[in-house]
Amino acid sequence: MPSQRLRAVIFDIGRVLVGVDVSRAMSSLAAGLSLSPVELWNALEKDPRWPDWQEGRISPRDWYLHVTRRLGIAATFEQFTTAWNLALDPEPLQDEALFKKLSKTCRLALLSNTDPIHVAHMEANYSFFRFFRAKIYSCTVGASKPNPLIYLEALRACKVQSNEAVYVDDILLNVESARNLGMAGIHYQSPSGLAPKLSELGIVI
């Protein structure tokens, strides 16, 4: 693909730009419960309000009240928020020098299935976010990957056509959804492999 056609690079966040270890958050929240951390995470993912949480139809405090009451978690809202954010690694996976270089020739965007608690934490703690002119979160768009609507929102935010953008994600299904819309796709597998894959698409770093 000619490099001049690719004007935007859109990144997933979790396990691409920021490491995620849900067990840290669940171990903290499961303290004193009969549920193991694994069982607690399974219960949260299967909670009927989980899609609402991921897509912004429930506030952080209402999610906290719902979860703690349903599962018997003894924590203040502040303690819950702190524990919830333990899932995110403090150090990013990529050196921000990469984004500094990319931002000089491409429009950079973030596209993530995430919640308001994690959004607030990430925007406050990861300095590389400043290189991304657009940030598209499931909790603000009201749709989650692999729903095409969230990708279309990212393209609108970047002001590009689908064939002018590349999407990077560690989940192949999400990459394929981007490709189905006409975008180039990179199935992310390791930090060291990202730059070479971008170069293969003609993006000079």
N, C-alpha and C positions, 0 to 999 in steps of 0.2 A: 504494500500500500504506500503510495507516495507520501512523504512526510508533510507536504503542504496541505494535504487533506485533513490531517489530524490537528485540530485546533484546541481540543479540550481533553484532559485526562481526569477521569472520575474514579475516585478510590472508595472502596469499602473501608471501614475503620477497624473493627474487631478482628484480630488475628492477621491483619494486613499491615496496619500502621501502629496498632496498640495491641500488646499481648493481653489475652483474657484467660483467667483461671477462676472459674465460677466456684470452685471448691473452697477458695479462701472466704468468699462472701457467705456461702452456705454454712461453713464451719462456725463462723461467728454467729450467724442467726439461729443455728440449730442448738446452741448451748442451752441446756436445760430441757430440751424437747425429747420426746420419745422417738422422733424421726431422726434418721441419720442425715448427714449433709446431702447425700445422693437422693434419698427419699424426699427431702425437703425441696430440692431443685425439681424433681419430677412432679411434685405436687404444684409447684409454681407454674411450670410450663404447661401443665394440664388444667390450670385454673380457668374457669369460664371467662374471667375478666382479663386474662393475659393479653388477648388481641387488643382489648380496649387500652391497656397499659402501653403496649408497644405502638399504638396508633393514636395516642393522645386524647382518648375519650374519657380518661379518668385522671384526676390530678395526683401529684405525688403524695399529698397528705391523705387523700381518699384511698389510694392504693395501699399506703402504709396501714391505715385503719382496717381495710378489708383483709389484708394478709395477716396482720397480727391477731385480729379477732378470730379469723377462720382457723389459723394454725396454732394459736396459743403462744405466739412469740412475745416475750416480755422485753420490750425495748421502747425507749422514747423515739420520737420521730428523728431526732438528731442522731441517736445511736443507730437507728435503722439505716439512715442515709449513709453514715460512715461505713457500716458493714456492707451495704449494697455496692459501694464504690471500691471495696477491696478486690472485686473481680477484675479490675483494670490494673495492669502493670504500671508502675510509676514511670518507667523509662520506655519511650517509644521504640518500635522495632526498626525504624529507618532513621538514618542521619538526616537532619533537616536540611543539610546542604543539598541533598537531592531535590527537594521541593523548591529551594531557592533558585536552583538552575532551571528546573522545569518551568517555574512561574515566569521566567523571562521570555519564553517562547510559546507557552500554552496557558490556557485558562484551566485552573485547577479547582476541582470540586470534591466534596465529601458526600457520600451517599450511604446511609447506614440505617439498619433496623435497630432502633435504640429508644431509650426512654428519657424523660426529662431530668431525672436524677443524674444519669450518666452524662447527658449533654452538658449540664451545668458544671459537672466535675471536669470533663474533658476540656471544655472551652476555657476554664480557669487554670488548668494545669499543664497543658501541652502547648509549648510555644510555637510548634510547627503549624498550628491551626491558622496563624496569621497569613500564611501563603495561599490559603484557599479562599477564593473570592465568593464561592457559593457553598453552602452547607445545607444539605437536604436530609432531613431526619424523618423516619417513619412517624414519629410522635408529633411532628408538625404538619406533615403532608396528609396524614390520615390513611395511609396505605403502606404496606410492607412489601419488600422484595419477596418473591419474584413478580409481584403485580406490576404490569407495564406502566401504570400510572406514576409510580415513583421515579422510574427512569425518565419518563417524559418530562417530569417536573425538573429533573436535573439538567436535561437538554435545554429546557426553556431558561433555566437560571444561568446557564453558560452561554446562551444565545448562539447555539450551533445546531446544525442538522445532525441526524444520527450517524451519518457516514463521516462526520468530522470529529467524532469522539471515540475514545477507547475507555472501556470500563475494566477495573481490576478488582477481583474478589477471590477469596479462598474457597468459596462454595461454587462448584461447577454449575449447579442449577441456576444460580443468580447470573453467572457469566453467560450462560446459554440464553437466558431471557433478554439480556442486553443485545446479544448477537441477533436474536429474532427481530429486534427493532431496527437492525441495520448498523449497529455499533460494532467496532472491533472489540474483542474481549481477551483479557489475560487471566488465566486461571493461576492465581498466586499460590506458590508453594514454599518459597523461602525468601528471606530478606536479600540474600545475595543474588537471587535469580531475577529480581524485579528489573533492574537497570538493563540487563541484556535483552529481556523480552520487550522492553520499550524500544530499545535500539533496533530490534528486528522489525518493528513497525515503522521505522524511519524517524523516530523521535531522537534527536541528538541531545545527549546529556553532557 
